[in-house]
Amino acid sequence: MVLLACLLFLTALTLLGLSASADAVLQKQLAANLQETERAKQSALAALSWAENWLLNLEQATPVACMPLCEGLKLHLAGSLLPHPEFENISWWQTQGYEAGIDPLGGSRLASFTTTSASPPMWMIELIHESPASEDGTIKAQAWYRILARGTGHTQRAVSVIESTVTRNWSPDKTEIAPETGRVAWRKLR
């Protein structure tokens, strides 16, 4: 009887141990997925930051919105992108946008992103609205841009896409940066 009671007790302990190990494996997988998602988000945020800084520090005339290339720059017109670019694959992003760290006007690498991502962080700019400067120079030219940035984790399964809206005021000669510039909104699309 004691032997039978010990066998039942050991069987119960074994089942409890197997259940605990299955929970530990599940928790490890959940933590790995969360880490991949966060890695993709950080990659997208790096690309977004790069694109915003590039646009806001641009020291030339107002970029002209057009597609395909206009003087080396792909600046999409409002509504010309697909309705949900966050679900497009990396090859679409590479044809429509730029890799973070590369100057779109010259094609040279200005910064390196040391990521362990499956693909480099990408970004693209869409001109949402543009208002001209006044004739007397009291109102500066203003443009509103939508910037999309895409980042991945170690695999292509973890993808993050972030969108921001940036306003940029241009001086009357359209070469100086006016002080009223910057991000007005952002959101995570994927």
One Martini backbone bead per residue (centre of mass of N, CA, C, O) as a GRO file, in nm:
protein
  190
    1MET     BB    1   0.057   0.063  -0.021
    2VAL     BB    2   0.300   0.253   0.002
    3LEU     BB    3   0.402   0.210  -0.287
    4LEU     BB    4   0.146   0.318  -0.425
    5ALA     BB    5   0.155   0.600  -0.295
    6CYS     BB    6   0.435   0.676  -0.409
    7LEU     BB    7   0.362   0.652  -0.710
    8LEU     BB    8   0.140   0.866  -0.710
    9PHE     BB    9   0.318   1.096  -0.605
   10LEU     BB   10   0.531   1.086  -0.839
   11THR     BB   11   0.330   1.134  -1.067
   12ALA     BB   12   0.236   1.411  -0.972
   13LEU     BB   13   0.519   1.545  -0.977
   14THR     BB   14   0.575   1.496  -1.277
   15LEU     BB   15   0.334   1.656  -1.389
   16LEU     BB   16   0.413   1.921  -1.254
   17GLY     BB   17   0.692   1.947  -1.392
   18LEU     BB   18   0.590   1.945  -1.688
   19SER     BB   19   0.411   2.193  -1.663
   20ALA     BB   20   0.635   2.392  -1.579
   21SER     BB   21   0.813   2.352  -1.834
   22ALA     BB   22   0.600   2.443  -2.040
   23ASP     BB   23   0.574   2.728  -1.923
   24ALA     BB   24   0.872   2.809  -1.964
   25VAL     BB   25   0.872   2.780  -2.272
   26LEU     BB   26   0.648   2.983  -2.326
   27GLN     BB   27   0.785   3.227  -2.189
   28LYS     BB   28   1.032   3.228  -2.375
   29GLN     BB   29   0.877   3.279  -2.640
   30LEU     BB   30   0.743   3.544  -2.552
   31ALA     BB   31   1.008   3.697  -2.499
   32ALA     BB   32   1.123   3.669  -2.787
   33ASN     BB   33   0.890   3.816  -2.932
   34LEU     BB   34   0.917   4.082  -2.777
   35GLN     BB   35   1.209   4.139  -2.863
   36GLU     BB   36   1.154   4.150  -3.169
   37THR     BB   37   0.948   4.379  -3.161
   38GLU     BB   38   1.141   4.586  -3.029
   39ARG     BB   39   1.359   4.578  -3.247
   40ALA     BB   40   1.175   4.680  -3.475
   41LYS     BB   41   1.094   4.947  -3.341
   42GLN     BB   42   1.383   5.066  -3.311
   43SER     BB   43   1.446   5.062  -3.613
   44ALA     BB   44   1.212   5.252  -3.697
   45LEU     BB   45   1.293   5.492  -3.515
   46ALA     BB   46   1.567   5.540  -3.648
   47ALA     BB   47   1.456   5.604  -3.930
   48LEU     BB   48   1.271   5.836  -3.846
   49SER     BB   49   1.488   6.018  -3.726
   50TRP     BB   50   1.657   6.043  -3.978
   51ALA     BB   51   1.440   6.167  -4.167
   52GLU     BB   52   1.370   6.415  -4.000
   53ASN     BB   53   1.654   6.538  -3.985
   54TRP     BB   54   1.702   6.560  -4.284
   55LEU     BB   55   1.460   6.746  -4.352
   56LEU     BB   56   1.511   6.977  -4.131
   57ASN     BB   57   1.833   7.012  -4.245
   58LEU     BB   58   1.770   7.117  -4.513
   59GLU     BB   59   1.983   7.335  -4.744
   60GLN     BB   60   1.749   7.390  -4.960
   61ALA     BB   61   1.527   7.376  -5.160
   62THR     BB   62   1.229   7.283  -5.204
   63PRO     BB   63   1.108   6.995  -5.252
   64VAL     BB   64   0.995   6.804  -5.512
   65ALA     BB   65   0.709   6.643  -5.595
   66CYS     BB   66   0.786   6.307  -5.706
   67MET     BB   67   0.744   6.033  -5.951
   68PRO     BB   68   1.006   5.958  -5.984
   69LEU     BB   69   1.291   6.086  -5.992
   70CYS     BB   70   1.407   6.400  -5.838
   71GLU     BB   71   1.707   6.482  -5.797
   72GLY     BB   72   1.721   6.194  -5.619
   73LEU     BB   73   1.414   6.229  -5.516
   74LYS     BB   74   1.156   6.060  -5.331
   75LEU     BB   75   0.853   6.243  -5.351
   76HIS     BB   76   0.547   6.198  -5.253
   77LEU     BB   77   0.235   6.232  -5.325
   78ALA     BB   78  -0.063   6.277  -5.226
   79GLY     BB   79  -0.198   5.948  -5.252
   80SER     BB   80   0.038   5.761  -5.404
   81LEU     BB   81   0.017   5.558  -5.201
   82LEU     BB   82  -0.063   5.302  -5.054
   83PRO     BB   83  -0.296   5.246  -4.810
   84HIS     BB   84  -0.093   4.993  -4.680
   85PRO     BB   85   0.243   5.000  -4.631
   86GLU     BB   86   0.282   4.809  -4.373
   87PHE     BB   87   0.227   4.534  -4.573
   88GLU     BB   88   0.477   4.559  -4.725
   89ASN     BB   89   0.755   4.466  -4.863
   90ILE     BB   90   1.092   4.527  -4.892
   91SER     BB   91   1.100   4.581  -5.201
   92TRP     BB   92   0.900   4.814  -5.200
   93TRP     BB   93   1.061   4.998  -5.008
   94GLN     BB   94   1.320   5.016  -5.189
   95THR     BB   95   1.163   5.163  -5.433
   96GLN     BB   96   1.019   5.405  -5.248
   97GLY     BB   97   1.283   5.445  -5.071
   98TYR     BB   98   1.512   5.450  -4.789
   99GLU     BB   99   1.796   5.411  -4.629
  100ALA     BB  100   1.924   5.447  -4.340
  101GLY     BB  101   2.202   5.685  -4.377
  102ILE     BB  102   2.118   5.783  -4.663
  103ASP     BB  103   2.159   6.015  -4.903
  104PRO     BB  104   1.927   6.090  -5.147
  105LEU     BB  105   2.091   6.304  -5.318
  106GLY     BB  106   2.392   6.146  -5.320
  107GLY     BB  107   2.417   5.834  -5.195
  108SER     BB  108   2.556   5.866  -4.931
  109ARG     BB  109   2.700   5.765  -4.637
  110LEU     BB  110   2.638   5.920  -4.311
  111ALA     BB  111   2.532   5.655  -4.159
  112SER     BB  112   2.535   5.394  -3.916
  113PHE     BB  113   2.352   5.088  -3.852
  114THR     BB  114   2.375   4.871  -3.577
  115THR     BB  115   2.212   4.594  -3.679
  116THR     BB  116   2.028   4.268  -3.647
  117SER     BB  117   1.866   4.281  -3.891
  118ALA     BB  118   1.723   4.148  -4.175
  119SER     BB  119   1.681   4.455  -4.249
  120PRO     BB  120   1.699   4.761  -4.330
  121PRO     BB  121   1.613   5.060  -4.252
  122MET     BB  122   1.324   5.243  -4.366
  123TRP     BB  123   1.220   5.531  -4.580
  124MET     BB  124   0.952   5.782  -4.640
  125ILE     BB  125   0.806   6.056  -4.837
  126GLU     BB  126   0.509   6.266  -4.800
  127LEU     BB  127   0.324   6.512  -4.948
  128ILE     BB  128   0.044   6.668  -4.814
  129HIS     BB  129   0.115   6.989  -4.782
  130GLU     BB  130   0.110   7.323  -4.944
  131SER     BB  131   0.219   7.662  -4.870
  132PRO     BB  132   0.272   7.962  -4.968
  133ALA     BB  133   0.416   8.251  -4.976
  134SER     BB  134   0.403   8.566  -4.931
  135GLU     BB  135   0.470   8.855  -5.098
  136ASP     BB  136   0.574   9.019  -4.826
  137GLY     BB  137   0.701   8.782  -4.617
  138THR     BB  138   0.520   8.713  -4.356
  139ILE     BB  139   0.471   8.437  -4.496
  140LYS     BB  140   0.571   8.125  -4.499
  141ALA     BB  141   0.657   7.852  -4.629
  142GLN     BB  142   0.461   7.543  -4.614
  143ALA     BB  143   0.510   7.198  -4.506
  144TRP     BB  144   0.362   6.870  -4.517
  145TYR     BB  145   0.472   6.557  -4.378
  146ARG     BB  146   0.497   6.206  -4.440
  147ILE     BB  147   0.656   5.963  -4.239
  148LEU     BB  148   0.795   5.645  -4.315
  149ALA     BB  149   0.887   5.356  -4.109
  150ARG     BB  150   1.103   5.057  -4.127
  151GLY     BB  151   1.135   4.758  -3.922
  152THR     BB  152   1.334   4.482  -3.800
  153GLY     BB  153   1.431   4.196  -3.699
  154HIS     BB  154   1.587   3.899  -3.740
  155THR     BB  155   1.322   3.878  -3.891
  156GLN     BB  156   1.041   3.921  -4.111
  157ARG     BB  157   0.813   3.883  -3.887
  158ALA     BB  158   0.935   4.140  -3.748
  159VAL     BB  159   0.736   4.430  -3.791
  160SER     BB  160   0.778   4.793  -3.812
  161VAL     BB  161   0.551   5.080  -3.843
  162ILE     BB  162   0.606   5.434  -3.871
  163GLU     BB  163   0.434   5.750  -3.826
  164SER     BB  164   0.483   6.094  -3.934
  165THR     BB  165   0.429   6.443  -3.875
  166VAL     BB  166   0.571   6.717  -4.062
  167THR     BB  167   0.679   7.048  -4.028
  168ARG     BB  168   0.784   7.305  -4.274
  169ASN     BB  169   0.948   7.603  -4.285
  170TRP     BB  170   1.015   7.852  -4.525
  171SER     BB  171   1.177   8.074  -4.664
  172PRO     BB  172   1.134   8.288  -4.920
  173ASP     BB  173   1.401   8.151  -5.065
  174LYS     BB  174   1.403   7.837  -4.972
  175THR     BB  175   1.685   7.786  -4.775
  176GLU     BB  176   1.582   7.837  -4.503
  177ILE     BB  177   1.520   7.769  -4.174
  178ALA     BB  178   1.253   7.782  -3.997
  179PRO     BB  179   1.158   7.763  -3.663
  180GLU     BB  180   0.869   7.623  -3.745
  181THR     BB  181   0.953   7.304  -3.673
  182GLY     BB  182   0.828   6.961  -3.685
  183ARG     BB  183   0.668   6.745  -3.492
  184VAL     BB  184   0.308   6.666  -3.457
  185ALA     BB  185   0.299   6.346  -3.522
  186TRP     BB  186   0.244   5.995  -3.414
  187ARG     BB  187   0.243   5.638  -3.522
  188LYS     BB  188   0.156   5.303  -3.506
  189LEU     BB  189   0.089   5.063  -3.763
  190ARG     BB  190   0.285   4.778  -3.683
   0.00000   0.00000   0.00000
